[in-house]
Amino acid sequence: MSDAIKKFQAHAGRIIRLNEAAGLLGWDQQTFMPPAAAESRAEQLATLSELIHEMSTSKEMGDLIASAEAET
């Protein structure tokens, strides 16, 4: 496997793990979270969503995709 593809997979893997964490927070919000924690949880999910969006649409992601495509 090429170095470019490995770098893309590593970056994509971080995005996937952030999405998984957001999913877990959402599940907790729906099942066990105390009502008084709603504001804090909303901020946590908003921060994760912002990071996921930034990483997914960054110039780095575009460059990683282009590099990986060039090597296939």
C-alpha positions as CSV (number, residue, x, y, z in Angstrom):
1,M,0.0,0.0,0.0
2,S,1.3,3.4,-0.9
3,D,2.4,6.0,1.6
4,A,-0.3,8.5,0.3
5,I,-3.0,5.9,0.8
6,K,-1.8,5.2,4.3
7,K,-1.8,8.9,5.2
8,F,-5.4,9.2,3.8
9,Q,-6.5,6.2,5.8
10,A,-5.0,7.6,9.0
11,H,-6.7,11.0,8.5
12,A,-10.0,9.3,7.6
13,G,-9.6,7.1,10.6
14,R,-9.4,10.1,12.9
15,I,-12.6,11.4,11.4
16,I,-14.3,8.1,11.8
17,R,-13.3,7.9,15.5
18,L,-14.6,11.4,16.1
19,N,-17.9,10.4,14.5
20,E,-18.0,7.3,16.7
21,A,-17.4,9.4,19.8
22,A,-20.2,11.8,18.8
23,G,-22.5,8.8,18.3
24,L,-21.7,7.5,21.8
25,L,-22.4,10.9,23.3
26,G,-25.7,11.0,21.4
27,W,-26.7,7.5,22.6
28,D,-25.9,8.5,26.2
29,Q,-27.9,11.7,25.7
30,Q,-30.9,9.6,24.7
31,T,-30.5,6.9,27.4
32,F,-28.7,7.8,30.6
33,M,-27.7,11.4,30.6
34,P,-29.2,13.5,33.4
35,P,-31.4,16.3,32.1
36,A,-29.3,19.0,33.7
37,A,-26.4,18.0,31.5
38,A,-28.2,18.9,28.2
39,E,-26.4,22.2,27.7
40,S,-23.0,20.8,28.2
41,R,-23.7,17.8,26.0
42,A,-24.9,20.1,23.2
43,E,-21.6,22.0,23.4
44,Q,-19.7,18.7,23.3
45,L,-21.5,17.5,20.3
46,A,-21.2,20.9,18.6
47,T,-17.5,20.9,19.1
48,L,-17.1,17.4,17.7
49,S,-19.3,18.2,14.7
50,E,-17.2,21.3,14.0
51,L,-13.9,19.3,14.2
52,I,-15.4,16.6,11.9
53,H,-16.5,19.1,9.4
54,E,-13.2,21.0,9.4
55,M,-11.2,17.8,9.0
56,S,-13.5,16.4,6.3
57,T,-13.4,19.6,4.2
58,S,-9.8,20.8,4.9
59,K,-7.2,21.4,2.2
60,E,-5.2,18.6,3.8
61,M,-8.0,16.1,3.1
62,G,-8.2,17.3,-0.5
63,D,-4.5,17.0,-0.9
64,L,-4.6,13.5,0.6
65,I,-7.3,12.4,-1.7
66,A,-5.4,13.8,-4.7
67,S,-2.2,12.2,-3.7
68,A,-3.9,8.8,-3.1
69,E,-5.7,9.0,-6.5
70,A,-2.5,9.8,-8.3
71,E,-0.9,6.7,-6.9
72,T,-3.7,4.3,-7.9
